[in-house]
Amino acid sequence: MLDLLNQHRTIRKYTEQPIDNELLNKLLTTACRASNTGNMQAYSVVVTTDPDIKQQLAPAHFNQPMIKQAPVVLTFCADYNLFSKWCEQRQAEPGYDNFQSFMATAIDTLLAAQTFCIAAESVGLGICYLGTTTYNAQEIIAALKLPKLVVPITTITVGYPADMPEQTDRLPLEAVVHRETYTDFTPADINRIYAEKENSDFYKQFVAENNKETLAQVFTDIRYTKKNNEFFSDKFMDALKIQGFLK
């Protein structure tokens, strides 16, 4: 299993081979075995295979081609709709229309999503996480007809790989693992941790193509700018309010 996990690649191109519905259901069943808060399973998965609905979803994901090209698009949602209705139907008063409840269900949603991805890769499927889901949550809510207390958290495209791209790099373990307590980073630590990434030919070309002096500037000035982060933060907060998680 460790070898499989260490072979993960992001797959953005898929063959035309469909995913058997029985297999898909087995993978979703496996995903639902993931750990979750209070065994409430306060999440949902919208399975999209219809080309028309994919077409509706595409603009929310900045028209990334895998949305329409992948045989299956999965939208994993934080969902207290079902659980709250069950409570009300059993003479119990739910209190899940708040930020704490949203954070709990968002974490559970991602645990289920990652479990699905590991299961999918174990049977030869390829996956791609789309980080655009929370950027345009309200558009996805409209396309998928999500009710109150349901908010999209992440989207995963799934299919049989059409190619096998190179693995993307990862920072050394010392960048993310702290022993016993958090150890902050000195300038020397930062230079050492980012040395391999910054000195690779791929990222040097990336910096040159974007007319920047450093790789960090590509992230702050072009890819994930303060302006865009604040804009999409406001949009997502609005979606949480509309869906009933923030009063």
Stockholm file with secondary structure:
# STOCKHOLM 1.0

chainA/1-247         MLDLLNQHRTIRKYTEQPIDNELLNKLLTTACRASNTGNMQAYSVVVTTDPDIKQQLAPAHFNQPMIKQAPVVLTFCADYNLFSKWCEQRQAEPGYDNFQSFMATAIDTLLAAQTFCIAAESVGLGICYLGTTTYNAQEIIAALKLPKLVVPITTITVGYPADMPEQTDRLPLEAVVHRETYTDFTPADINRIYAEKENSDFYKQFVAENNKETLAQVFTDIRYTKKNNEFFSDKFMDALKIQGFLK
#=GR chainA/1-247 SS CHHHHTTCCBCCCBCSCCCCHHHHHHHHHHHTTSCCGGGCCCEEEEEECCHHHHHHHGGGGTTCTHHHHSSEEEEEEEECHHHHHHHHHTTCCCCCCSHHHHHHHHHHHHHHHHHHHHHHHHTTCEEEEETTTTTTHHHHHHHHTCCTTEEEEEEEEEECBSCCCCCCCCCCGGGTCCSSSCCCCCHHHHHHHHHHHHHSHHHHHHHHHTTCSSHHHHIIIIISCHHHHHHHHHHHHHHHHHTTSCC
#=GC SS_cons         CHHHHTTCCBCCCBCSCCCCHHHHHHHHHHHTTSCCGGGCCCEEEEEECCHHHHHHHGGGGTTCTHHHHSSEEEEEEEECHHHHHHHHHTTCCCCCCSHHHHHHHHHHHHHHHHHHHHHHHHTTCEEEEETTTTTTHHHHHHHHTCCTTEEEEEEEEEECBSCCCCCCCCCCGGGTCCSSSCCCCCHHHHHHHHHHHHHSHHHHHHHHHTTCSSHHHHIIIIISCHHHHHHHHHHHHHHHHHTTSCC
//
